[in-house]
């Protein structure tokens, strides 16, 4: 079955003026995942399978049922795919997280966080 064989998703219901994502990084993570899939690094069906496994594992580990951990689990699933596909190693991912944390801590409140290219 190809993605074109699947029925279309219903539109996302949103309240007037409410963002679709709770945090900017949620939207960026979503877009990055879509882009990597569209670029052929993994199929959307492969992504969905890994994400489902990660959601199940998070639930079994006691993740909150209110959806607050959804994008944390999404990030874990993407990192797993990156490692499994040889797109990024565990050390690279740790270094990138540390760089983002440092950039966040150095950024004045209310300003966009910018990761320095090295």
C-alpha positions as CSV (number, residue, x, y, z in Angstrom):
1,X,0.0,0.0,0.0
2,X,1.4,3.4,-0.9
3,X,0.5,6.7,0.8
4,X,-1.6,7.7,-2.1
5,X,-3.8,4.6,-1.4
6,X,-4.6,5.9,2.1
7,X,-7.8,7.9,2.7
8,X,-7.2,11.6,3.3
9,X,-6.9,12.8,6.9
10,X,-9.7,14.9,8.3
11,X,-8.8,18.6,8.6
12,X,-7.3,19.7,11.9
13,X,-9.9,21.5,13.9
14,X,-8.5,24.6,15.5
15,X,-10.0,27.4,17.5
16,X,-9.9,30.9,16.0
17,X,-6.4,32.3,16.4
18,X,-5.0,29.2,18.3
19,X,-1.7,27.8,17.0
20,X,-1.7,24.3,15.6
21,X,1.5,23.5,17.6
22,X,2.0,24.3,21.3
23,X,5.7,25.2,20.8
24,X,7.7,26.3,17.8
25,X,10.0,23.3,18.1
26,X,7.0,21.0,17.7
27,X,6.3,22.5,14.2
28,X,10.0,22.4,13.3
29,X,10.3,18.8,14.4
30,X,7.2,17.9,12.4
31,X,8.5,19.7,9.3
32,X,12.0,18.1,9.6
33,X,10.4,14.6,9.9
34,X,8.3,15.2,6.8
35,X,11.3,16.6,4.9
36,X,13.5,13.6,5.7
37,X,10.7,11.3,4.6
38,X,10.1,13.2,1.4
39,X,13.8,13.1,0.7
40,X,13.7,9.3,0.8
41,X,15.6,8.7,4.1
42,X,12.6,6.6,5.3
43,X,9.0,6.0,4.2
44,X,6.1,7.5,6.1
45,X,4.9,4.0,6.8
46,X,8.3,3.2,8.4
47,X,8.1,6.5,10.4
48,X,4.6,5.6,11.6
49,X,5.7,2.1,12.7
50,X,8.6,3.4,14.7
51,X,6.5,6.3,16.2
52,X,3.8,3.8,17.2
53,X,6.4,1.6,18.9
54,X,7.8,4.6,20.8
55,X,4.3,5.8,21.8
56,X,3.6,2.3,23.2
57,X,6.9,2.2,25.1
58,X,6.3,5.7,26.5
59,X,2.8,4.7,27.6
60,X,4.2,1.5,29.2
61,X,6.8,3.6,31.0
62,X,4.1,5.8,32.5
63,X,4.2,8.8,30.2
64,X,1.4,11.3,30.9
65,X,-1.9,10.5,29.2
66,X,-2.7,14.2,28.5
67,X,-0.6,14.4,25.4
68,X,2.1,16.6,27.0
69,X,4.9,14.1,26.1
70,X,3.7,13.6,22.5
71,X,6.5,15.6,20.8
72,X,9.1,14.3,23.2
73,X,8.2,10.8,22.0
74,X,8.1,12.1,18.4
75,X,11.7,13.4,18.9
76,X,12.8,10.0,20.4
77,X,11.3,8.2,17.4
78,X,13.0,10.5,14.9
79,X,16.4,10.1,16.7
80,X,15.9,6.3,16.6
81,X,15.3,6.4,12.9
82,X,18.3,8.7,12.3
83,X,20.5,6.2,14.2
84,X,19.1,3.1,12.6
85,X,19.4,4.6,9.1
86,X,23.0,5.7,9.8
87,X,22.0,9.4,9.3
88,X,23.3,10.4,12.7
89,X,25.2,8.7,15.5
90,X,24.3,8.7,19.2
91,X,27.3,11.0,19.9
92,X,26.3,13.5,17.2
93,X,22.8,13.6,18.6
94,X,24.0,14.3,22.1
95,X,26.4,17.0,20.9
96,X,23.5,18.6,18.9
97,X,21.2,18.6,22.0
98,X,24.0,20.2,24.1
99,X,24.5,22.9,21.5
100,X,20.7,23.6,21.4
101,X,20.6,23.7,25.2
102,X,23.6,26.2,25.3
103,X,22.0,28.4,22.7
104,X,18.7,28.4,24.6
105,X,20.4,29.3,27.9
106,X,22.4,32.1,26.1
107,X,19.3,33.6,24.4
108,X,17.5,36.5,26.1
109,X,13.9,35.8,27.0
110,X,11.5,36.5,24.2
111,X,14.2,36.3,21.5
112,X,14.4,33.4,19.0
113,X,16.9,30.7,19.8
114,X,19.6,30.5,17.1
115,X,22.0,27.6,16.9
116,X,25.5,28.6,15.9
117,X,27.0,26.8,13.0
118,X,30.4,25.3,13.7
